[in-house]
Amino acid sequence: MEKGEVTFTYSGVLTRNNRKLIRVRFERKGNSGIDFAEGKIPECKIEKQNGFSQEEIRQMEEYLEIEKENIIREAKKLNNIKNLLS
């Protein structure tokens, strides 16, 4: 990861309290270590963050909302791969 470059990762589909969700994480190398922002789908909200501005968080949440269906589809594929390897 290059300094300033933001990476985006997500989990497979998880079940918590009988609700399905996907955990998401944005990361970048910052001036004082790793900046991160963590949230979940379907809410498309960042719940915990360090090092990102409020405007960056707003843009991340907007990205999650726009890409929600694609992320859900890809997260389901992760679950299928996991099941094959089990």
Biopython code that builds the backbone (N, CA, C, O; Angstrom):
import numpy as np
from Bio.PDB.StructureBuilder import StructureBuilder

atoms = [
    (1, "MET", "N", (0.853, -1.174, 0.000)),
    (1, "MET", "CA", (0.000, 0.000, 0.000)),
    (1, "MET", "C", (0.897, 1.235, 0.000)),
    (1, "MET", "O", (1.773, 1.382, 0.852)),
    (2, "GLU", "N", (0.663, 2.117, -0.968)),
    (2, "GLU", "CA", (1.389, 3.375, -1.049)),
    (2, "GLU", "C", (0.785, 4.388, -0.074)),
    (2, "GLU", "O", (-0.408, 4.337, 0.223)),
    (3, "LYS", "N", (1.604, 5.294, 0.413)),
    (3, "LYS", "CA", (1.106, 6.321, 1.313)),
    (3, "LYS", "C", (0.009, 7.127, 0.620)),
    (3, "LYS", "O", (0.191, 7.591, -0.506)),
    (4, "GLY", "N", (-1.118, 7.290, 1.289)),
    (4, "GLY", "CA", (-2.243, 8.038, 0.755)),
    (4, "GLY", "C", (-3.218, 7.205, -0.056)),
    (4, "GLY", "O", (-4.352, 7.631, -0.276)),
    (5, "GLU", "N", (-2.798, 6.015, -0.512)),
    (5, "GLU", "CA", (-3.677, 5.136, -1.281)),
    (5, "GLU", "C", (-4.653, 4.438, -0.337)),
    (5, "GLU", "O", (-4.236, 3.847, 0.659)),
    (6, "VAL", "N", (-5.940, 4.504, -0.642)),
    (6, "VAL", "CA", (-6.961, 3.901, 0.212)),
    (6, "VAL", "C", (-7.302, 2.510, -0.325)),
    (6, "VAL", "O", (-7.590, 2.342, -1.510)),
    (7, "THR", "N", (-7.263, 1.521, 0.566)),
    (7, "THR", "CA", (-7.698, 0.179, 0.200)),
    (7, "THR", "C", (-9.052, -0.081, 0.862)),
    (7, "THR", "O", (-9.368, 0.479, 1.911)),
    (8, "PHE", "N", (-9.833, -0.936, 0.228)),
    (8, "PHE", "CA", (-11.166, -1.261, 0.703)),
    (8, "PHE", "C", (-11.289, -2.772, 0.767)),
    (8, "PHE", "O", (-11.023, -3.465, -0.216)),
    (9, "THR", "N", (-11.691, -3.283, 1.922)),
    (9, "THR", "CA", (-11.912, -4.720, 2.078)),
    (9, "THR", "C", (-13.271, -4.942, 2.735)),
    (9, "THR", "O", (-13.839, -4.043, 3.355)),
    (10, "TYR", "N", (-13.775, -6.169, 2.579)),
    (10, "TYR", "CA", (-15.067, -6.497, 3.173)),
    (10, "TYR", "C", (-15.094, -7.977, 3.514)),
    (10, "TYR", "O", (-14.343, -8.776, 2.956)),
    (11, "SER", "N", (-15.964, -8.319, 4.431)),
    (11, "SER", "CA", (-16.124, -9.701, 4.865)),
    (11, "SER", "C", (-17.120, -10.411, 3.948)),
    (11, "SER", "O", (-17.717, -9.806, 3.056)),
    (12, "GLY", "N", (-17.276, -11.704, 4.194)),
    (12, "GLY", "CA", (-18.409, -12.409, 3.619)),
    (12, "GLY", "C", (-19.655, -11.972, 4.375)),
    (12, "GLY", "O", (-19.590, -11.098, 5.239)),
    (13, "VAL", "N", (-20.777, -12.576, 4.050)),
    (13, "VAL", "CA", (-22.022, -12.257, 4.744)),
    (13, "VAL", "C", (-21.986, -12.911, 6.120)),
    (13, "VAL", "O", (-21.776, -14.118, 6.239)),
    (14, "LEU", "N", (-22.195, -12.103, 7.159)),
    (14, "LEU", "CA", (-22.179, -12.564, 8.545)),
    (14, "LEU", "C", (-23.588, -12.496, 9.115)),
    (14, "LEU", "O", (-24.418, -11.721, 8.639)),
    (15, "THR", "N", (-23.858, -13.302, 10.127)),
    (15, "THR", "CA", (-25.144, -13.228, 10.824)),
    (15, "THR", "C", (-24.887, -12.844, 12.271)),
    (15, "THR", "O", (-24.164, -13.537, 12.987)),
    (16, "ARG", "N", (-25.484, -11.736, 12.697)),
    (16, "ARG", "CA", (-25.379, -11.250, 14.072)),
    (16, "ARG", "C", (-26.783, -10.918, 14.563)),
    (16, "ARG", "O", (-27.497, -10.141, 13.930)),
    (17, "ASN", "N", (-27.181, -11.506, 15.690)),
    (17, "ASN", "CA", (-28.515, -11.250, 16.249)),
    (17, "ASN", "C", (-29.611, -11.462, 15.200)),
    (17, "ASN", "O", (-30.532, -10.656, 15.069)),
    (18, "ASN", "N", (-29.487, -12.563, 14.460)),
    (18, "ASN", "CA", (-30.454, -12.932, 13.417)),
    (18, "ASN", "C", (-30.546, -11.911, 12.288)),
    (18, "ASN", "O", (-31.553, -11.868, 11.581)),
    (19, "ARG", "N", (-29.523, -11.095, 12.107)),
    (19, "ARG", "CA", (-29.468, -10.123, 11.015)),
    (19, "ARG", "C", (-28.240, -10.389, 10.171)),
    (19, "ARG", "O", (-27.175, -10.703, 10.704)),
    (20, "LYS", "N", (-28.373, -10.269, 8.874)),
    (20, "LYS", "CA", (-27.250, -10.440, 7.968)),
    (20, "LYS", "C", (-26.568, -9.102, 7.747)),
    (20, "LYS", "O", (-27.227, -8.077, 7.570)),
    (21, "LEU", "N", (-25.239, -9.120, 7.760)),
    (21, "LEU", "CA", (-24.469, -7.905, 7.539)),
    (21, "LEU", "C", (-23.132, -8.236, 6.916)),
    (21, "LEU", "O", (-22.702, -9.389, 6.904)),
    (22, "ILE", "N", (-22.485, -7.217, 6.403)),
    (22, "ILE", "CA", (-21.147, -7.324, 5.837)),
    (22, "ILE", "C", (-20.306, -6.235, 6.489)),
    (22, "ILE", "O", (-20.684, -5.064, 6.478)),
    (23, "ARG", "N", (-19.173, -6.620, 7.055)),
    (23, "ARG", "CA", (-18.253, -5.653, 7.649)),
    (23, "ARG", "C", (-17.360, -5.093, 6.547)),
    (23, "ARG", "O", (-16.900, -5.839, 5.682)),
    (24, "VAL", "N", (-17.114, -3.792, 6.572)),
    (24, "VAL", "CA", (-16.260, -3.141, 5.577)),
    (24, "VAL", "C", (-15.161, -2.351, 6.276)),
    (24, "VAL", "O", (-15.315, -1.910, 7.415)),
    (25, "ARG", "N", (-14.037, -2.181, 5.557)),
    (25, "ARG", "CA", (-12.912, -1.442, 6.134)),
    (25, "ARG", "C", (-12.181, -0.689, 5.027)),
    (25, "ARG", "O", (-11.858, -1.254, 3.982)),
    (26, "PHE", "N", (-11.929, 0.585, 5.271)),
    (26, "PHE", "CA", (-11.084, 1.416, 4.423)),
    (26, "PHE", "C", (-9.795, 1.649, 5.197)),
    (26, "PHE", "O", (-9.831, 1.867, 6.408)),
    (27, "GLU", "N", (-8.643, 1.605, 4.502)),
    (27, "GLU", "CA", (-7.345, 1.824, 5.154)),
    (27, "GLU", "C", (-6.424, 2.614, 4.243)),
    (27, "GLU", "O", (-6.526, 2.548, 3.018)),
    (28, "ARG", "N", (-5.520, 3.366, 4.867)),
    (28, "ARG", "CA", (-4.434, 4.015, 4.131)),
    (28, "ARG", "C", (-3.290, 4.277, 5.091)),
    (28, "ARG", "O", (-3.481, 4.376, 6.303)),
    (29, "LYS", "N", (-2.098, 4.388, 4.524)),
    (29, "LYS", "CA", (-0.949, 4.799, 5.326)),
    (29, "LYS", "C", (-1.054, 6.300, 5.508)),
    (29, "LYS", "O", (-1.120, 7.054, 4.537)),
    (30, "GLY", "N", (-1.068, 6.723, 6.756)),
    (30, "GLY", "CA", (-1.142, 8.144, 7.063)),
    (30, "GLY", "C", (0.175, 8.636, 7.621)),
    (30, "GLY", "O", (1.152, 7.889, 7.675)),
    (31, "ASN", "N", (0.203, 9.880, 8.033)),
    (31, "ASN", "CA", (1.419, 10.466, 8.599)),
    (31, "ASN", "C", (1.791, 9.848, 9.937)),
    (31, "ASN", "O", (2.965, 9.813, 10.304)),
    (32, "SER", "N", (0.792, 9.360, 10.669)),
    (32, "SER", "CA", (1.078, 8.804, 11.993)),
    (32, "SER", "C", (0.645, 7.344, 12.087)),
    (32, "SER", "O", (0.144, 6.907, 13.124)),
    (33, "GLY", "N", (0.836, 6.590, 11.006)),
    (33, "GLY", "CA", (0.467, 5.176, 11.025)),
    (33, "GLY", "C", (-0.636, 4.878, 10.035)),
    (33, "GLY", "O", (-0.743, 5.518, 8.989)),
    (34, "ILE", "N", (-1.454, 3.902, 10.378)),
    (34, "ILE", "CA", (-2.538, 3.475, 9.496)),
    (34, "ILE", "C", (-3.837, 4.197, 9.869)),
    (34, "ILE", "O", (-4.305, 4.114, 11.005)),
    (35, "ASP", "N", (-4.404, 4.903, 8.895)),
    (35, "ASP", "CA", (-5.729, 5.482, 9.052)),
    (35, "ASP", "C", (-6.728, 4.396, 8.686)),
    (35, "ASP", "O", (-6.477, 3.614, 7.770)),
    (36, "PHE", "N", (-7.854, 4.335, 9.386)),
    (36, "PHE", "CA", (-8.855, 3.315, 9.071)),
    (36, "PHE", "C", (-10.259, 3.855, 9.318)),
    (36, "PHE", "O", (-10.471, 4.794, 10.085)),
    (37, "ALA", "N", (-11.202, 3.221, 8.635)),
    (37, "ALA", "CA", (-12.623, 3.495, 8.844)),
    (37, "ALA", "C", (-13.341, 2.167, 8.687)),
    (37, "ALA", "O", (-13.166, 1.476, 7.683)),
    (38, "GLU", "N", (-14.155, 1.807, 9.685)),
    (38, "GLU", "CA", (-14.873, 0.532, 9.672)),
    (38, "GLU", "C", (-16.373, 0.791, 9.757)),
    (38, "GLU", "O", (-16.831, 1.673, 10.484)),
    (39, "GLY", "N", (-17.116, 0.007, 9.004)),
    (39, "GLY", "CA", (-18.561, 0.142, 9.023)),
    (39, "GLY", "C", (-19.226, -1.145, 8.605)),
    (39, "GLY", "O", (-18.611, -2.212, 8.612)),
    (40, "LYS", "N", (-20.503, -1.035, 8.236)),
    (40, "LYS", "CA", (-21.212, -2.239, 7.818)),
    (40, "LYS", "C", (-22.281, -1.917, 6.796)),
    (40, "LYS", "O", (-22.771, -0.793, 6.687)),
    (41, "ILE", "N", (-22.613, -2.938, 6.065)),
    (41, "ILE", "CA", (-23.707, -2.931, 5.108)),
    (41, "ILE", "C", (-24.729, -3.906, 5.664)),
    (41, "ILE", "O", (-24.320, -4.975, 6.116)),
    (42, "PRO", "N", (-26.014, -3.627, 5.666)),
    (42, "PRO", "CA", (-26.731, -2.739, 4.766)),
    (42, "PRO", "C", (-26.877, -1.304, 5.237)),
    (42, "PRO", "O", (-27.396, -0.479, 4.484)),
    (43, "GLU", "N", (-26.447, -0.966, 6.440)),
    (43, "GLU", "CA", (-26.632, 0.397, 6.953)),
    (43, "GLU", "C", (-25.837, 1.437, 6.172)),
    (43, "GLU", "O", (-26.247, 2.594, 6.075)),
    (44, "CYS", "N", (-24.698, 1.022, 5.613)),
    (44, "CYS", "CA", (-23.825, 1.929, 4.856)),
    (44, "CYS", "C", (-23.335, 3.082, 5.734)),
    (44, "CYS", "O", (-23.253, 4.226, 5.289)),
    (45, "LYS", "N", (-23.016, 2.763, 6.976)),
    (45, "LYS", "CA", (-22.543, 3.759, 7.931)),
    (45, "LYS", "C", (-21.166, 3.363, 8.453)),
    (45, "LYS", "O", (-20.902, 2.192, 8.726)),
    (46, "ILE", "N", (-20.297, 4.357, 8.587)),
    (46, "ILE", "CA", (-18.999, 4.148, 9.224)),
    (46, "ILE", "C", (-19.228, 4.266, 10.725)),
    (46, "ILE", "O", (-19.788, 5.253, 11.203)),
    (47, "GLU", "N", (-18.788, 3.245, 11.465)),
    (47, "GLU", "CA", (-19.023, 3.200, 12.912)),
    (47, "GLU", "C", (-17.794, 3.585, 13.732)),
    (47, "GLU", "O", (-17.906, 4.088, 14.850)),
    (48, "LYS", "N", (-16.631, 3.340, 13.157)),
    (48, "LYS", "CA", (-15.396, 3.601, 13.890)),
    (48, "LYS", "C", (-14.358, 4.064, 12.882)),
    (48, "LYS", "O", (-14.244, 3.499, 11.794)),
    (49, "GLN", "N", (-13.590, 5.108, 13.252)),
    (49, "GLN", "CA", (-12.582, 5.595, 12.319)),
    (49, "GLN", "C", (-11.482, 6.338, 13.058)),
    (49, "GLN", "O", (-11.664, 6.829, 14.172)),
    (50, "ASN", "N", (-10.333, 6.402, 12.393)),
    (50, "ASN", "CA", (-9.215, 7.174, 12.912)),
    (50, "ASN", "C", (-8.413, 7.695, 11.724)),
    (50, "ASN", "O", (-7.949, 6.914, 10.893)),
    (51, "GLY", "N", (-8.252, 9.010, 11.647)),
    (51, "GLY", "CA", (-7.382, 9.608, 10.651)),
    (51, "GLY", "C", (-8.055, 10.145, 9.404)),
    (51, "GLY", "O", (-7.404, 10.820, 8.606)),
    (52, "PHE", "N", (-9.333, 9.870, 9.207)),
    (52, "PHE", "CA", (-10.050, 10.392, 8.047)),
    (52, "PHE", "C", (-10.858, 11.619, 8.455)),
    (52, "PHE", "O", (-11.309, 11.725, 9.596)),
    (53, "SER", "N", (-11.036, 12.542, 7.515)),
    (53, "SER", "CA", (-11.845, 13.738, 7.785)),
    (53, "SER", "C", (-13.332, 13.390, 7.707)),
    (53, "SER", "O", (-13.706, 12.339, 7.187)),
    (54, "GLN", "N", (-14.165, 14.276, 8.224)),
    (54, "GLN", "CA", (-15.609, 14.072, 8.149)),
    (54, "GLN", "C", (-16.083, 14.028, 6.693)),
    (54, "GLN", "O", (-17.000, 13.274, 6.366)),
    (55, "GLU", "N", (-15.477, 14.815, 5.832)),
    (55, "GLU", "CA", (-15.831, 14.796, 4.408)),
    (55, "GLU", "C", (-15.457, 13.447, 3.786)),
    (55, "GLU", "O", (-16.222, 12.902, 2.990)),
    (56, "GLU", "N", (-14.299, 12.909, 4.139)),
    (56, "GLU", "CA", (-13.912, 11.595, 3.627)),
    (56, "GLU", "C", (-14.880, 10.514, 4.104)),
    (56, "GLU", "O", (-15.240, 9.619, 3.338)),
    (57, "ILE", "N", (-15.300, 10.593, 5.360)),
    (57, "ILE", "CA", (-16.264, 9.627, 5.897)),
    (57, "ILE", "C", (-17.585, 9.738, 5.138)),
    (57, "ILE", "O", (-18.186, 8.719, 4.796)),
    (58, "ARG", "N", (-18.038, 10.948, 4.873)),
    (58, "ARG", "CA", (-19.268, 11.151, 4.105)),
    (58, "ARG", "C", (-19.144, 10.508, 2.722)),
    (58, "ARG", "O", (-20.082, 9.868, 2.247)),
    (59, "GLN", "N", (-17.991, 10.679, 2.081)),
    (59, "GLN", "CA", (-17.775, 10.096, 0.761)),
    (59, "GLN", "C", (-17.744, 8.564, 0.825)),
    (59, "GLN", "O", (-18.241, 7.896, -0.082)),
    (60, "MET", "N", (-17.170, 8.016, 1.878)),
    (60, "MET", "CA", (-17.151, 6.558, 2.045)),
    (60, "MET", "C", (-18.561, 6.016, 2.207)),
    (60, "MET", "O", (-18.915, 5.011, 1.591)),
    (61, "GLU", "N", (-19.360, 6.668, 3.023)),
    (61, "GLU", "CA", (-20.734, 6.223, 3.228)),
    (61, "GLU", "C", (-21.544, 6.332, 1.936)),
    (61, "GLU", "O", (-22.378, 5.474, 1.648)),
    (62, "GLU", "N", (-21.300, 7.375, 1.171)),
    (62, "GLU", "CA", (-21.961, 7.529, -0.124)),
    (62, "GLU", "C", (-21.532, 6.404, -1.071)),
    (62, "GLU", "O", (-22.363, 5.835, -1.779)),
    (63, "TYR", "N", (-20.247, 6.089, -1.081)),
    (63, "TYR", "CA", (-19.740, 4.990, -1.904)),
    (63, "TYR", "C", (-20.414, 3.675, -1.514)),
    (63, "TYR", "O", (-20.840, 2.914, -2.384)),
    (64, "LEU", "N", (-20.512, 3.405, -0.213)),
    (64, "LEU", "CA", (-21.153, 2.173, 0.252)),
    (64, "LEU", "C", (-22.600, 2.096, -0.218)),
    (64, "LEU", "O", (-23.061, 1.034, -0.637)),
    (65, "GLU", "N", (-23.309, 3.203, -0.151)),
    (65, "GLU", "CA", (-24.708, 3.226, -0.585)),
    (65, "GLU", "C", (-24.815, 2.949, -2.083)),
    (65, "GLU", "O", (-25.659, 2.162, -2.510)),
    (66, "ILE", "N", (-23.976, 3.583, -2.868)),
    (66, "ILE", "CA", (-24.003, 3.409, -4.326)),
    (66, "ILE", "C", (-23.620, 1.982, -4.722)),
    (66, "ILE", "O", (-24.225, 1.409, -5.627)),
    (67, "GLU", "N", (-22.620, 1.407, -4.051)),
    (67, "GLU", "CA", (-22.079, 0.098, -4.414)),
    (67, "GLU", "C", (-22.646, -1.060, -3.595)),
    (67, "GLU", "O", (-22.187, -2.195, -3.724)),
    (68, "LYS", "N", (-23.632, -0.780, -2.764)),
    (68, "LYS", "CA", (-24.154, -1.782, -1.827)),
    (68, "LYS", "C", (-24.513, -3.101, -2.508)),
    (68, "LYS", "O", (-24.088, -4.160, -2.046)),
    (69, "GLU", "N", (-25.271, -3.065, -3.573)),
    (69, "GLU", "CA", (-25.706, -4.305, -4.229)),
    (69, "GLU", "C", (-24.516, -5.094, -4.780)),
    (69, "GLU", "O", (-24.488, -6.320, -4.679)),
    (70, "ASN", "N", (-23.536, -4.400, -5.363)),
    (70, "ASN", "CA", (-22.340, -5.079, -5.871)),
    (70, "ASN", "C", (-21.536, -5.709, -4.741)),
    (70, "ASN", "O", (-21.050, -6.832, -4.872)),
    (71, "ILE", "N", (-21.397, -4.990, -3.636)),
    (71, "ILE", "CA", (-20.637, -5.514, -2.497)),
    (71, "ILE", "C", (-21.350, -6.729, -1.916)),
    (71, "ILE", "O", (-20.698, -7.718, -1.581)),
    (72, "ILE", "N", (-22.659, -6.676, -1.791)),
    (72, "ILE", "CA", (-23.416, -7.822, -1.269)),
    (72, "ILE", "C", (-23.220, -9.029, -2.179)),
    (72, "ILE", "O", (-22.978, -10.136, -1.700)),
    (73, "ARG", "N", (-23.323, -8.820, -3.483)),
    (73, "ARG", "CA", (-23.149, -9.920, -4.432)),
    (73, "ARG", "C", (-21.757, -10.557, -4.296)),
    (73, "ARG", "O", (-21.628, -11.781, -4.286)),
    (74, "GLU", "N", (-20.727, -9.724, -4.192)),
    (74, "GLU", "CA", (-19.360, -10.240, -4.079)),
    (74, "GLU", "C", (-19.126, -10.901, -2.715)),
    (74, "GLU", "O", (-18.404, -11.894, -2.627)),
    (75, "ALA", "N", (-19.723, -10.365, -1.666)),
    (75, "ALA", "CA", (-19.572, -10.964, -0.328)),
    (75, "ALA", "C", (-20.204, -12.347, -0.288)),
    (75, "ALA", "O", (-19.684, -13.246, 0.373)),
    (76, "LYS", "N", (-21.316, -12.527, -0.983)),
    (76, "LYS", "CA", (-21.952, -13.850, -1.046)),
    (76, "LYS", "C", (-21.031, -14.854, -1.721)),
    (76, "LYS", "O", (-21.011, -16.026, -1.345)),
    (77, "LYS", "N", (-20.273, -14.413, -2.710)),
    (77, "LYS", "CA", (-19.306, -15.292, -3.377)),
    (77, "LYS", "C", (-18.236, -15.754, -2.386)),
    (77, "LYS", "O", (-17.797, -16.903, -2.430)),
    (78, "LEU", "N", (-17.823, -14.859, -1.501)),
    (78, "LEU", "CA", (-16.837, -15.241, -0.480)),
    (78, "LEU", "C", (-17.385, -16.355, 0.395)),
    (78, "LEU", "O", (-16.653, -17.280, 0.745)),
    (79, "ASN", "N", (-18.652, -16.283, 0.751)),
    (79, "ASN", "CA", (-19.264, -17.332, 1.550)),
    (79, "ASN", "C", (-19.269, -18.656, 0.786)),
    (79, "ASN", "O", (-19.019, -19.709, 1.373)),
    (80, "ASN", "N", (-19.551, -18.612, -0.515)),
    (80, "ASN", "CA", (-19.558, -19.838, -1.317)),
    (80, "ASN", "C", (-18.177, -20.471, -1.375)),
    (80, "ASN", "O", (-18.060, -21.694, -1.289)),
    (81, "ILE", "N", (-17.135, -19.674, -1.517)),
    (81, "ILE", "CA", (-15.768, -20.193, -1.547)),
    (81, "ILE", "C", (-15.434, -20.810, -0.197)),
    (81, "ILE", "O", (-14.854, -21.894, -0.138)),
    (82, "LYS", "N", (-15.792, -20.132, 0.887)),
    (82, "LYS", "CA", (-15.531, -20.649, 2.226)),
    (82, "LYS", "C", (-16.205, -21.998, 2.421)),
    (82, "LYS", "O", (-15.610, -22.915, 2.989)),
    (83, "ASN", "N", (-17.440, -22.125, 1.954)),
    (83, "ASN", "CA", (-18.163, -23.397, 2.089)),
    (83, "ASN", "C", (-17.494, -24.507, 1.298)),
    (83, "ASN", "O", (-17.477, -25.653, 1.748)),
    (84, "LEU", "N", (-16.947, -24.200, 0.142)),
    (84, "LEU", "CA", (-16.247, -25.205, -0.652)),
    (84, "LEU", "C", (-15.004, -25.732, 0.063)),
    (84, "LEU", "O", (-14.665, -26.911, -0.038)),
    (85, "LEU", "N", (-14.338, -24.844, 0.782)),
    (85, "LEU", "CA", (-13.094, -25.218, 1.462)),
    (85, "LEU", "C", (-13.325, -25.875, 2.810)),
    (85, "LEU", "O", (-12.388, -26.418, 3.394)),
    (86, "SER", "N", (-14.524, -25.840, 3.307)),
    (86, "SER", "CA", (-14.831, -26.420, 4.633)),
    (86, "SER", "C", (-14.946, -27.910, 4.571)),
    (86, "SER", "O", (-15.198, -28.553, 5.590)),
]
sb = StructureBuilder()
sb.init_structure("model")
sb.init_model(0)
sb.init_chain("A")
sb.init_seg("    ")
for serial, (resi, resn, name, xyz) in enumerate(atoms, 1):
    if name == "N":
        sb.init_residue(resn, " ", resi, " ")
    sb.init_atom(name, np.array(xyz, "f"), 0.0, 1.0, " ", f" {name:<3s}", serial, name[0])
structure = sb.get_structure()
